[in-house]
Amino acid sequence: MGFSSCIQEDIVNDEIDASIRINNSFSNFKVNDQVALDAFFFDNLGMRQTVAFDLKSSNPATVEVDNANKIITGKALGTAVITVSTLYAGVTTTKETTVTVNAVTVNPGGTMPTNSTAKVGTITKTSSYASAGDFEIVAIANGIRITFASNYVADQTLPGFAMYLTNNPNSISGALKIDSQGDSDGVIYKGIHSIDVIGVGINDFGYLTHWCEPFRIKVGQAEIKNK
């Protein structure tokens, strides 16, 4: 039996804006805390490229940056905007993150906060097909675990459902398929469940997407963010 068509035009242009992803979490940043910048740059096809970053602080008295060594230090209670930028293929790309310094740390020598240990996202539909729900990603041994909340839904009427992790939400080229119709484990279309993905890191991907795979139609997407 052949597939029936997905009701939507295919995506012709799979290019996206170049972007910087900051992997550091500043949710509990304190006076005297220090962290080395951990950031990735992705070109307009979602491919990770090696670049040099520049850092600036809007309020150095509160959050100081050592641009030469890419170190960010909490100096005083308050808030600052950290701007990370890079020049690639003649175009400057920037990313801002707000850092709030909460309280004085007990250790006057400073600490090195870890990078984000949990990610979250909310799927929204991009077509007439059902696609929704919240999820959380945590690191496990040799991979990650994606746990979907009770409001998760995927459309069972799709003629070839597939779910991907990717850095380019407009394409499945180079994306990692993590669930699909025909898998031996089967597809769970609603409610709470988890998927373990082995061999990847928690910072490797920026999007989770739902697709009508045979016709390459995206039906839902979520940006993966630091918790």
C-alpha positions in Angstrom: 0.0 0.0 0.0 1.4 3.4 -1.0 1.7 6.4 1.3 -1.0 9.1 1.0 0.4 12.6 0.7 1.0 15.0 3.6 -1.1 18.1 3.2 1.4 20.9 2.9 4.0 22.3 0.5 7.5 21.0 0.9 10.2 23.2 2.3 12.3 24.5 -0.7 14.8 26.7 1.1 16.5 24.8 4.0 18.8 27.6 4.9 18.6 29.2 8.4 20.3 32.2 10.0 23.8 31.5 11.3 23.7 31.3 15.1 25.7 31.0 18.3 24.6 28.6 21.0 25.8 29.4 24.5 26.0 26.2 26.5 26.9 27.7 29.9 24.1 27.9 32.5 24.2 31.1 34.7 21.1 30.1 36.8 23.1 30.1 40.1 25.9 32.5 39.3 27.5 34.2 42.3 30.1 36.7 43.3 33.6 35.3 42.6 32.2 32.5 40.4 34.1 32.0 37.2 33.3 30.1 34.1 35.0 29.6 30.8 32.8 30.3 27.8 31.3 27.2 26.2 29.7 28.1 22.9 29.1 26.6 19.4 28.7 28.4 16.1 26.4 27.0 13.4 26.4 28.2 9.8 23.3 28.8 7.6 22.9 25.1 7.0 23.1 24.2 10.7 26.6 22.8 10.4 29.0 23.5 13.4 32.0 25.5 12.4 35.2 26.3 14.4 35.4 30.1 15.0 37.0 32.6 17.3 34.5 34.3 19.7 34.6 37.8 21.2 33.0 38.6 24.5 31.7 41.9 25.9 29.9 42.8 29.2 27.3 45.6 29.4 28.2 46.0 33.1 31.9 45.0 33.9 31.5 46.0 37.5 29.0 43.3 37.9 30.1 40.7 35.4 33.6 40.9 34.1 34.8 39.2 30.9 38.4 38.2 30.1 38.1 38.3 26.3 41.6 36.9 25.7 40.9 33.7 27.8 37.1 33.7 27.4 36.5 33.7 31.2 33.4 35.2 32.7 33.5 36.3 36.4 30.9 37.5 38.8 32.1 40.7 40.5 29.1 42.1 42.4 25.4 41.7 42.9 23.4 42.8 39.9 22.8 42.0 36.2 24.8 42.3 33.0 24.2 41.3 29.4 27.1 39.2 27.9 27.4 39.6 24.1 29.2 36.8 22.3 30.1 37.5 18.6 32.0 36.0 15.8 32.9 36.9 12.1 32.3 34.1 9.6 32.2 34.3 5.8 32.2 38.1 6.1 29.1 38.2 8.3 29.1 39.0 12.1 26.8 36.9 14.2 26.0 37.8 17.8 24.2 36.2 20.8 23.3 37.8 24.0 22.7 36.2 27.4 21.6 37.9 30.6 23.7 37.0 33.7 22.4 37.8 37.2 24.9 37.6 40.0 22.9 36.3 43.0 24.9 36.2 46.2 28.4 36.0 47.5 29.9 32.5 47.3 31.5 31.0 50.5 34.6 30.2 48.6 36.6 33.4 48.0 38.8 31.6 45.5 35.9 31.3 43.1 34.4 28.2 41.5 33.9 26.8 38.1 30.2 26.2 37.5 29.4 23.3 35.3 27.6 23.8 32.0 23.9 23.2 31.7 23.1 19.7 32.9 19.4 19.8 31.7 17.7 21.2 28.7 14.0 21.8 28.0 11.8 22.6 25.0 8.2 23.0 23.9 7.0 21.5 20.6 4.7 23.6 18.5 3.1 22.5 15.3 4.2 23.9 11.9 1.3 22.5 9.9 -2.3 21.3 10.2 -1.1 18.1 11.9 -1.0 17.7 15.7 2.4 18.3 17.2 2.8 19.7 20.7 4.2 19.1 24.2 7.0 19.9 26.7 10.1 17.8 27.2 13.3 17.7 29.3 16.7 16.4 28.3 19.3 15.2 30.8 22.7 13.5 30.4 22.9 9.8 31.1 25.8 7.4 30.7 27.0 7.5 27.1 24.1 9.7 25.9 21.0 11.6 26.8 17.4 10.9 28.0 14.5 12.8 26.5 11.4 12.8 28.8 8.1 14.0 27.3 5.4 15.5 29.5 1.7 14.5 29.7 0.8 17.2 27.1 3.0 15.6 24.4 1.2 14.6 21.2 2.3 13.6 17.7 -0.1 12.9 14.8 -0.8 9.2 14.2 -2.4 9.9 10.9 0.9 11.0 9.3 1.9 8.7 6.4 5.4 8.2 7.8 6.1 10.0 11.2 9.7 10.6 12.2 11.3 12.6 15.0 14.8 14.1 14.7 17.4 16.0 16.7 19.1 18.6 14.5 20.8 21.9 14.3 18.8 23.0 11.2 15.1 22.8 11.8 14.4 23.2 8.1 16.0 20.1 7.0 16.5 16.4 7.9 19.8 16.3 6.0 22.4 15.5 8.6 19.8 15.2 11.4 19.7 12.3 13.8 16.5 10.3 13.7 15.4 9.2 17.2 11.9 7.7 16.6 9.8 6.8 13.6 7.0 4.5 12.3 8.5 1.1 11.7 10.9 1.2 14.6 11.0 -2.1 16.5 10.1 -0.2 19.7 7.1 1.4 18.1 6.1 5.1 18.3 4.4 6.6 21.3 2.1 9.3 20.1 0.7 10.7 23.4 1.6 11.3 27.0 4.5 10.7 29.3 7.4 8.6 28.0 11.2 8.7 27.6 13.6 8.0 24.8 17.3 7.3 25.5 19.7 8.4 22.7 23.2 6.9 23.0 26.3 8.4 21.6 25.4 12.0 21.7 26.0 14.9 24.2 23.5 17.2 25.9 24.8 20.2 23.9 25.0 18.5 20.5 21.7 19.6 19.1 19.6 22.8 19.2 16.2 21.5 17.9 13.8 18.6 18.1 11.5 18.2 15.1 8.6 16.1 13.9 8.4 15.3 10.2 6.2 13.6 7.6 9.3 11.7 6.4 8.3 10.3 3.0 7.3 13.8 1.7 9.9 15.7 3.8 7.2 17.9 5.4 8.0 19.4 8.8 5.0 19.3 11.1 6.4 20.4 14.4 9.5 21.8 16.1 11.0 22.9 19.4 14.1 24.9 20.2 16.2 23.1 22.9 17.2 25.6 25.6 19.1 25.5 28.9 16.8 24.8 31.8 
